[in-house]
Amino acid sequence: MEKLRELENEKLKNQRIQEQKEQEQEILKEKERVLKEENEENMKIEQLRLSENNILDVRSQPLRQYLADCVIPYLTEGLIQIYKGNPENALDFLVIIY
């Protein structure tokens, strides 16, 4: 009788261990699934970010070209004149020159 109880207890113990292992496996599977979903979402976000950056680059090209053609040359010349003249008030100096 005692042997039978020991065997039953051992069997129950083994069942609990097996159940615990199965639960741990399920938890791991769920974690892997969540990580995979997060990774997919992050990839989609990165693709959207790249797409938006490309759109912004295309849309900002005319403004960049205008600045490069019409503003930067005068700005550069003005900075050179400020450097050469070393005035007290650089803004007033630029207004007088231009």
Secondary structure as UniProt FT lines:
FT   HELIX           2..66
FT   HELIX           67..71
FT   HELIX           72..85
FT   HELIX           90..97
//
